[in-house]
Amino acid sequence: MARKFLAKEKLINPYKKDIMLDLSFKKLKKKRIEQTEEAKIAVGLDIGTTKVVAFVGQRNEEGKIDVLGYGKHVSLGVQRGQVINIDKTTDAIKQAITQAGNKASIDIDTVLVGIAGQHINNMRIKGEIKRRNPDSEITKEDVRLLIDDMFKVAVNPGTQIIDVIPQEYTVDSVTELSDPIGVLGTQLSSEFNVITGNVQHIKNIVRCVKRCKLEMDGLVLEPIASSEVVLDEKEKETGVALVDIGGGTTDIAVFINGILRHTAVIPIGGDVITDDIKNVFKGIVKEEAEALKIKHGSCLPNHGNENHVISIPGIKGRPATEIPVVNLAEVIAARTKEIISRISDELKNSDCFHKLGCGLVLTGGGAQLRNIKEFTEYHTGLSVRIGNPEEKIVIEKDSDWHHPMYSTGLGLMILGIEKDEDLNAIKEEKEEKEERVENKKTENKKQKIENRDSNRNRSITFEKIKEMIYSLVNDDMDDDFEDD
């Protein structure tokens, strides 16, 4: 599954071939690993507010995806999910890509990139196509044509379509089809969740990637990517909201009946909690505030030891800053409650809240906050679990990337592999169809030749019979003359 962009600088869509910036689907150049047609290698690039991460993966013989390598570097050029400083972001991408390439023993030249930020919006639009051959079953190519056609929809100036997500399909009068492939019909239609983003923010991402001499295989909304490696198919079917709490944003993706129904981006994340700690407890720097949040922080003030006090050394000989653990938890709880409240409001406004049979799944760096599961359950009344990346990939023992903060990068890697497989499937289906048509033509031609030969033989036979009859008649006439 992805998509495209605007005017002179063509952008991308993970599903479309001829998408902007002339981003072709190029293979990775292997150094010490020979890449085959059966086992494509893909790279997912997560450009986050706090970190830039790249993951390299390849499907194995058992059908799972092996993580061949990954790289990580601190992100200093991104604010609330949006690239602000091109130079700093470019440098972080280079560092992460170099690390990942070295660990995987490959040269990386193509990446699938995640996108987030408060500029992301979505809307519902219906699309339809009329098929050329109504006497044949709907194919993957037909579905792709319908999806590609949605990228021609007019959107507001300054925005660009990033992705289009089909809901249920309709084939003629048959409605609510989750999969139309194999159905006989003339008209194929669906209502689409069309995801758009600000053109300038998209261009900033593209500019950074191109400066690193990389090709983009597409742009994918980050919570969609995270869901690939965090959510179980049964959860998606029953109804679940993935909540990815990142450094700068909190991203939401809602699945009901196995279909992505709603996406949203809340422009606050874990970084705001860190800033609160830094601002409330004077005399500490942001790095120390972040360490306090991760090591000693909790969402439940009454779960802490009232007498436990953390001492942070003062700057340049100043007195140490004394921080009671209970007070630290109160600061964290106040901001976390705001984030959870905004998540609940978003789900209720989208009419999804009461359809979540499996409740919420929390992932991203913010999901590591102590007691956040219980805190969220209390304030939403929904069931909650912490989502570690474990779907579709091989989990290595003691791997340092098996953590919620890496869900997006791993999900992008998976989507890169699946996208290539989908394109190959469509190509094979098209080739098989062309082969069937060619075989039919050959058959028809052969039949025509056989019919022509048969007609010729029949004519020859008729001529011979005719000659025999004439001969017999002539013989009889000769005998009659002799008798006379």
C-alpha positions as CSV (number, residue, x, y, z in Angstrom):
1,M,0.0,0.0,0.0
2,A,1.1,4.7,-0.7
3,R,0.8,8.1,-3.0
4,K,2.0,11.5,-4.6
5,F,2.3,15.4,-4.9
6,L,2.3,18.8,-6.6
7,A,3.2,21.1,-9.5
8,K,6.8,21.0,-10.7
9,E,8.2,19.0,-7.8
10,K,6.3,15.8,-8.1
11,L,5.9,14.0,-4.9
12,I,5.0,10.5,-3.9
13,N,2.4,8.1,-2.9
14,P,3.3,4.6,-1.8
15,Y,0.9,3.0,-4.2
16,K,1.5,5.0,-7.4
17,K,4.2,4.5,-9.9
18,D,4.6,7.8,-11.7
19,I,4.6,10.0,-8.6
20,M,6.3,13.2,-8.1
21,L,9.9,14.1,-7.9
22,D,10.5,11.4,-10.4
23,L,10.7,8.9,-7.5
24,S,11.0,5.6,-9.2
25,F,11.0,2.3,-7.4
26,K,14.7,1.5,-7.4
27,K,16.3,-1.5,-5.9
28,L,18.9,-1.3,-3.1
29,K,22.4,-1.8,-4.2
30,K,23.8,-4.7,-2.2
31,K,27.4,-4.7,-1.1
32,R,27.8,-8.1,0.5
33,I,24.3,-9.5,0.3
34,E,23.0,-10.6,-3.0
35,Q,19.4,-9.4,-3.5
36,T,17.0,-11.6,-5.3
37,E,13.6,-11.0,-6.9
38,E,12.0,-13.2,-4.2
39,A,13.4,-11.4,-1.2
40,K,13.3,-7.6,-1.6
41,I,15.0,-5.4,0.9
42,A,13.2,-2.2,2.1
43,V,14.1,0.7,4.3
44,G,11.8,2.6,6.6
45,L,12.8,6.1,7.6
46,D,11.0,7.7,10.6
47,I,11.9,11.4,10.9
48,G,10.6,12.2,14.4
49,T,10.7,15.2,16.8
50,T,13.2,13.6,19.1
51,K,15.0,11.0,16.9
52,V,15.5,9.9,13.3
53,V,15.4,6.1,12.9
54,A,16.0,3.9,9.8
55,F,15.2,0.2,9.7
56,V,16.3,-2.3,7.0
57,G,14.3,-5.5,6.5
58,Q,13.8,-8.5,4.3
59,R,11.2,-11.2,4.2
60,N,12.5,-14.7,5.1
61,E,11.5,-18.1,3.9
62,E,9.0,-18.5,6.7
63,G,7.1,-15.4,5.6
64,K,8.3,-13.2,8.5
65,I,10.4,-10.1,8.1
66,D,14.0,-10.1,9.4
67,V,15.5,-6.8,10.7
68,L,18.9,-6.7,9.0
69,G,20.0,-3.4,10.6
70,Y,18.9,-0.1,12.0
71,G,20.3,3.3,12.7
72,K,19.3,6.1,15.1
73,H,20.3,9.7,15.6
74,V,19.0,12.6,17.7
75,S,16.7,14.9,15.9
76,L,17.2,18.6,16.3
77,G,15.5,20.0,13.2
78,V,11.9,18.8,13.8
79,Q,9.2,20.5,15.9
80,R,5.9,18.8,16.6
81,G,6.4,16.4,13.7
82,Q,7.3,19.0,11.1
83,V,10.7,19.6,9.6
84,I,11.8,23.2,10.5
85,N,15.6,23.1,10.0
86,I,16.6,21.4,6.8
87,D,20.4,21.2,7.6
88,K,20.0,19.6,11.0
89,T,17.4,17.2,9.8
90,T,19.5,16.2,6.8
91,D,22.5,15.5,9.0
92,A,20.4,13.3,11.3
93,I,19.1,11.3,8.4
94,K,22.6,10.8,7.0
95,Q,23.8,9.5,10.4
96,A,20.8,7.1,10.8
97,I,21.0,5.8,7.2
98,T,24.8,5.2,7.5
99,Q,24.4,3.2,10.7
100,A,21.6,1.1,9.3
101,G,23.5,0.5,6.0
102,N,26.6,-0.6,7.8
103,K,24.8,-3.0,10.1
104,A,22.9,-4.5,7.2
105,S,25.9,-4.5,4.9
106,I,24.2,-2.7,2.1
107,D,24.2,0.7,0.3
108,I,20.9,2.3,0.9
109,D,19.5,4.4,-1.9
110,T,15.7,4.2,-1.5
111,V,13.5,4.8,1.6
112,L,9.8,4.8,2.6
113,V,9.3,7.8,4.8
114,G,6.7,8.6,7.5
115,I,4.9,11.8,7.9
116,A,3.0,13.4,10.8
117,G,2.2,16.8,12.2
118,Q,-0.8,19.0,12.9
119,H,-1.0,20.0,9.2
120,I,-2.4,16.5,8.5
121,N,-6.1,16.4,7.7
122,N,-8.6,13.8,6.3
123,M,-11.9,13.9,4.5
124,R,-14.4,11.5,3.0
125,I,-14.8,11.4,-0.8
126,K,-16.6,8.8,-3.0
127,G,-14.9,7.5,-6.1
128,E,-15.9,5.1,-8.9
129,I,-14.8,3.7,-12.2
130,K,-16.5,1.9,-15.1
131,R,-14.8,-1.2,-16.2
132,R,-14.0,-1.9,-19.9
133,N,-14.8,-5.6,-19.7
134,P,-17.9,-6.1,-17.5
135,D,-18.0,-9.9,-18.4
136,S,-14.8,-10.5,-16.4
137,E,-14.1,-10.6,-12.7
138,I,-12.6,-7.5,-10.9
139,T,-8.9,-7.7,-10.5
140,K,-6.2,-6.1,-8.4
141,E,-5.4,-3.8,-11.3
142,D,-9.0,-2.6,-11.3
143,V,-8.8,-1.7,-7.6
144,R,-5.5,0.1,-8.2
145,L,-7.0,2.1,-11.0
146,L,-9.8,3.2,-8.7
147,I,-7.3,4.2,-6.0
148,D,-5.0,6.0,-8.4
149,D,-7.9,7.9,-9.8
150,M,-8.6,9.4,-6.3
151,F,-5.3,11.3,-6.5
152,K,-6.8,13.5,-9.2
153,V,-9.4,14.8,-6.8
154,A,-9.2,18.6,-6.2
155,V,-8.1,19.7,-2.8
156,N,-7.6,23.0,-1.1
157,P,-4.8,25.3,-2.3
158,G,-1.5,24.6,-0.5
159,T,-2.4,21.0,0.4
160,Q,-1.5,17.8,-1.2
161,I,-3.0,14.3,-1.1
162,I,-0.7,11.9,0.8
163,D,-2.8,8.8,0.9
164,V,-6.3,7.5,0.1
165,I,-7.8,4.7,2.2
166,P,-10.8,2.8,0.7
167,Q,-13.6,1.9,3.0
168,E,-16.2,-0.8,1.9
169,Y,-16.5,-1.3,-1.9
170,T,-19.6,-1.4,-4.1
171,V,-19.8,-3.4,-7.3
172,D,-23.0,-2.4,-9.2
173,S,-25.8,-3.1,-6.7
174,V,-23.7,-5.2,-4.3
175,T,-22.6,-3.1,-1.4
176,E,-20.4,-3.4,1.7
177,L,-17.7,-5.5,0.1
178,S,-14.4,-5.6,2.0
179,D,-12.7,-7.2,-1.0
180,P,-14.1,-6.8,-4.5
181,I,-11.5,-8.9,-6.3
182,G,-13.2,-11.8,-8.1
183,V,-16.7,-10.1,-8.2
184,L,-18.4,-9.8,-11.6
185,G,-19.6,-6.3,-12.4
186,T,-19.4,-3.1,-14.5
187,Q,-19.1,-0.3,-11.9
188,L,-16.6,-0.4,-9.1
189,S,-16.8,2.3,-6.4
190,S,-15.9,3.0,-2.8
191,E,-15.9,5.8,-0.2
192,F,-12.4,6.9,0.5
193,N,-10.7,8.4,3.6
194,V,-8.5,11.0,1.8
195,I,-5.5,12.1,3.8
196,T,-3.9,15.5,3.0
197,G,-0.9,17.5,4.2
198,N,0.6,20.9,3.8
199,V,2.7,21.1,0.6
200,Q,5.5,23.1,2.1
201,H,6.0,20.6,5.0
202,I,5.9,17.8,2.5
203,K,8.5,19.5,0.3
204,N,10.8,20.0,3.4
205,I,10.8,16.3,4.0
206,V,11.5,15.6,0.3
207,R,14.3,18.2,0.3
208,C,16.0,16.6,3.3
209,V,15.8,13.1,1.8
210,K,17.1,14.2,-1.6
211,R,20.1,16.1,0.0
212,C,21.1,12.7,1.4
213,K,21.1,11.4,-2.2
214,L,18.2,9.0,-1.4
215,E,15.1,8.2,-3.5
216,M,11.7,8.2,-1.8
217,D,9.5,5.2,-2.3
218,G,6.6,7.0,-0.8
219,L,5.1,8.9,2.1
220,V,3.0,7.1,4.7
221,L,1.1,8.6,7.6
222,E,3.0,7.5,10.7
223,P,0.1,5.9,12.8
224,I,-0.8,3.8,9.7
225,A,2.8,2.5,9.7
226,S,2.9,1.9,13.4
227,S,-0.4,-0.2,13.2
228,E,1.3,-2.6,10.8
229,V,3.7,-3.9,13.5
230,V,1.6,-3.3,16.6
231,L,-2.0,-4.3,16.0
232,D,-3.4,-7.7,15.6
233,E,-5.9,-8.4,12.8
234,K,-8.5,-9.4,15.3
235,E,-8.1,-6.1,17.1
236,K,-8.7,-4.3,13.9
237,E,-11.8,-6.3,13.2
238,T,-13.3,-5.8,16.6
239,G,-12.5,-2.1,16.8
240,V,-9.4,-0.5,18.2
241,A,-7.7,2.9,18.3
242,L,-3.9,3.0,18.0
243,V,-2.5,5.9,19.9
244,D,1.1,6.7,19.0
245,I,2.5,9.1,21.6
246,G,5.6,10.6,20.1
247,G,7.8,13.4,21.2
248,G,6.0,16.2,19.3
249,T,2.6,14.8,18.4
250,T,0.1,12.1,19.4
251,D,-1.1,10.3,16.4
252,I,-4.4,8.3,16.2
253,A,-5.5,5.6,13.8
254,V,-8.9,4.0,14.3
255,F,-9.7,0.6,12.8
256,I,-13.3,-0.9,12.8
257,N,-14.3,-4.1,10.9
258,G,-10.7,-4.4,9.7
259,I,-10.8,-1.0,7.9
260,L,-9.0,2.3,8.8
261,R,-11.9,4.5,9.6
262,H,-10.3,7.6,11.1
263,T,-7.0,9.3,11.6
264,A,-6.0,12.4,13.6
265,V,-2.9,14.2,14.9
266,I,-2.9,16.0,18.3
267,P,-0.1,18.6,18.3
268,I,1.3,17.7,21.8
269,G,3.4,14.7,22.9
270,G,6.0,13.6,25.4
271,D,8.2,16.6,24.8
272,V,5.6,18.8,26.4
273,I,5.7,16.8,29.6
274,T,9.5,17.1,29.6
275,D,9.3,20.9,29.2
276,D,6.8,21.0,32.1
277,I,9.3,19.2,34.4
278,K,12.0,21.6,33.3
279,N,9.9,24.7,33.9
280,V,8.4,23.6,37.2
281,F,11.7,22.4,38.8
282,K,14.1,25.2,38.3
283,G,17.8,24.7,37.8
284,I,17.7,21.6,35.5
285,V,18.3,21.2,31.8
286,K,16.0,19.4,29.3
287,E,18.2,16.3,29.1
288,E,17.9,16.0,32.9
289,A,14.1,16.5,32.8
290,E,13.8,13.8,30.1
291,A,15.9,11.4,32.3
292,L,13.7,12.2,35.3
293,K,10.5,11.5,33.3
294,I,11.8,8.1,32.0
295,K,13.6,6.8,35.2
296,H,11.5,8.2,38.0
297,G,8.3,9.6,36.4
298,S,4.8,8.2,36.9
299,C,1.2,9.1,36.0
300,L,0.0,8.2,39.5
301,P,1.2,10.5,42.3
302,N,-0.2,8.3,45.1
303,H,1.9,5.4,43.9
304,G,5.2,7.1,44.8
305,N,7.1,7.1,48.1
306,E,6.3,10.4,49.7
307,N,9.7,10.6,51.3
308,H,11.6,9.8,48.1
309,V,13.5,12.9,46.9
310,I,15.7,13.1,43.8
311,S,18.7,15.4,43.9
312,I,20.0,17.0,40.7
313,P,23.4,18.7,40.9
314,G,23.3,22.4,40.4
315,I,24.9,24.2,37.4
316,K,28.3,25.7,37.9
317,G,28.4,25.1,41.7
318,R,24.9,26.2,42.4
319,P,22.8,24.4,45.0
320,A,21.3,21.0,44.0
321,T,17.7,20.9,42.9
322,E,15.6,18.7,45.2
323,I,12.6,17.1,43.5
324,P,10.1,15.0,45.5
325,V,9.0,12.0,43.4
326,V,5.3,12.7,44.3
327,N,5.6,16.3,43.0
328,L,7.2,15.0,39.8
329,A,4.3,12.6,39.3
330,E,1.8,15.4,39.8
331,V,3.4,17.5,37.0
332,I,3.5,14.4,34.7
333,A,-0.1,13.5,35.6
334,A,-1.5,17.0,34.8
335,R,-0.1,17.1,31.3
336,T,-0.8,13.4,30.6
337,K,-4.5,13.9,31.6
338,E,-4.7,16.7,29.0
339,I,-3.3,14.4,26.3
340,I,-5.7,11.6,27.2
341,S,-8.6,14.1,27.4
342,R,-7.9,15.3,23.9
343,I,-7.6,11.7,22.6
344,S,-11.1,11.0,24.1
345,D,-12.6,14.1,22.6
346,E,-11.2,13.2,19.1
347,L,-12.6,9.7,19.3
348,K,-16.0,10.9,20.5
349,N,-16.2,13.7,17.8
350,S,-15.4,11.1,15.1
351,D,-18.2,8.8,16.4
352,C,-15.7,6.1,17.0
353,F,-15.4,6.0,20.8
354,H,-18.3,3.5,21.5
355,K,-17.2,1.2,18.6
356,L,-13.9,0.3,20.1
357,G,-14.3,-3.3,21.3
358,C,-10.6,-3.6,22.0
359,G,-10.2,-0.1,23.3
360,L,-6.9,1.6,23.0
361,V,-3.4,0.5,22.1
362,L,-0.6,2.9,23.3
363,T,2.7,2.9,21.4
364,G,5.5,5.3,20.7
365,G,8.0,6.7,23.2
366,G,5.3,8.1,25.4
367,A,4.0,4.6,26.1
368,Q,7.0,3.9,28.3
369,L,5.7,6.3,30.9
370,R,5.1,4.4,34.1
371,N,1.5,3.6,35.0
372,I,0.2,5.2,31.8
373,K,-1.9,2.1,31.0
374,E,-3.8,2.3,34.3
375,F,-4.1,6.1,34.1
376,T,-5.6,5.9,30.6
377,E,-8.0,3.2,31.5
378,Y,-9.2,5.2,34.5
379,H,-9.8,8.4,32.5
380,T,-11.3,6.8,29.4
381,G,-13.2,3.8,30.7
382,L,-11.7,1.8,27.8
383,S,-9.4,-1.3,27.9
384,V,-5.8,-0.3,27.2
385,R,-2.6,-2.2,26.4
386,I,0.9,-1.1,25.6
387,G,1.8,-1.9,22.0
388,N,5.3,-3.3,21.4
389,P,6.4,-3.9,17.8
390,E,5.9,-7.7,17.3
391,E,3.6,-8.3,14.3
392,K,5.0,-9.7,11.1
393,I,8.7,-9.4,12.2
394,V,11.2,-11.8,13.7
395,I,11.8,-10.8,17.4
396,E,15.4,-11.3,18.3
397,K,16.3,-12.1,21.8
398,D,17.6,-9.1,23.7
399,S,17.2,-6.8,20.7
400,D,17.4,-3.2,21.6
401,W,14.8,-2.1,19.0
402,H,11.9,-4.2,20.5
403,H,10.4,-1.1,22.1
404,P,7.3,1.1,21.4
405,M,9.4,4.0,20.4
406,Y,10.5,2.1,17.2
407,S,7.0,1.1,16.1
408,T,6.8,3.7,13.3
409,G,10.2,2.9,11.8
410,L,9.6,-0.8,11.8
411,G,6.1,-0.4,10.3
412,L,7.5,1.7,7.5
413,M,10.0,-1.0,6.8
414,I,7.2,-3.6,6.6
415,L,5.0,-1.4,4.3
416,G,8.0,-1.0,2.0
417,I,8.3,-4.7,1.6
418,E,4.5,-5.3,1.2
419,K,4.2,-2.5,-1.3
420,D,6.8,-4.0,-3.5
421,E,5.1,-7.4,-3.2
422,D,1.7,-5.9,-4.1
423,L,3.1,-4.2,-7.2
424,N,4.7,-7.5,-8.3
425,A,1.4,-9.3,-7.7
426,I,-0.4,-6.7,-9.9
427,K,2.3,-7.1,-12.6
428,E,2.1,-10.9,-12.5
429,E,-1.7,-10.7,-12.7
430,K,-1.5,-8.3,-15.7
431,E,1.1,-10.6,-17.4
432,E,-1.1,-13.6,-16.9
433,K,-4.1,-11.8,-18.3
434,E,-2.0,-10.7,-21.4
435,E,-0.8,-14.3,-21.8
436,R,-4.4,-15.6,-21.7
437,V,-5.4,-13.0,-24.3
438,E,-2.4,-14.0,-26.5
439,N,-3.2,-17.7,-26.1
440,K,-6.8,-17.0,-27.0
441,K,-5.6,-15.1,-30.1
442,T,-3.3,-18.0,-31.0
443,E,-6.1,-20.5,-30.5
444,N,-8.5,-18.5,-32.6
445,K,-5.8,-18.2,-35.4
446,K,-5.2,-21.9,-35.2
447,Q,-8.9,-22.6,-35.4
448,K,-9.3,-20.3,-38.4
449,I,-6.4,-22.1,-40.2
450,E,-8.0,-25.5,-39.3
451,N,-11.4,-24.3,-40.5
452,R,-9.8,-22.9,-43.7
453,D,-8.0,-26.2,-44.3
454,S,-11.2,-28.1,-43.6
455,N,-13.1,-26.0,-46.0
456,R,-10.4,-26.4,-48.6
457,N,-10.4,-30.2,-48.1
458,R,-14.1,-30.2,-48.3
459,S,-14.0,-28.3,-51.6
460,I,-11.4,-30.7,-53.0
461,T,-13.6,-33.6,-52.0
462,F,-16.6,-32.0,-53.6
463,E,-14.6,-31.4,-56.8
464,K,-13.5,-35.0,-56.8
465,I,-17.0,-36.3,-56.3
466,K,-18.2,-33.9,-59.0
467,E,-15.5,-35.3,-61.4
468,M,-16.5,-38.8,-60.5
469,I,-20.2,-38.1,-61.2
470,Y,-19.3,-36.4,-64.5
471,S,-17.1,-39.3,-65.3
472,L,-19.8,-41.8,-64.5
473,V,-22.4,-39.8,-66.5
474,N,-20.0,-39.6,-69.5
475,D,-19.3,-43.3,-69.3
476,D,-23.0,-44.1,-69.3
477,M,-23.6,-41.8,-72.2
478,D,-20.8,-43.4,-74.2
479,D,-22.3,-46.8,-73.5
480,D,-25.7,-45.6,-74.7
481,F,-24.1,-44.3,-78.0
482,E,-22.4,-47.7,-78.6
483,D,-25.7,-49.5,-78.0
484,D,-27.3,-47.3,-80.6
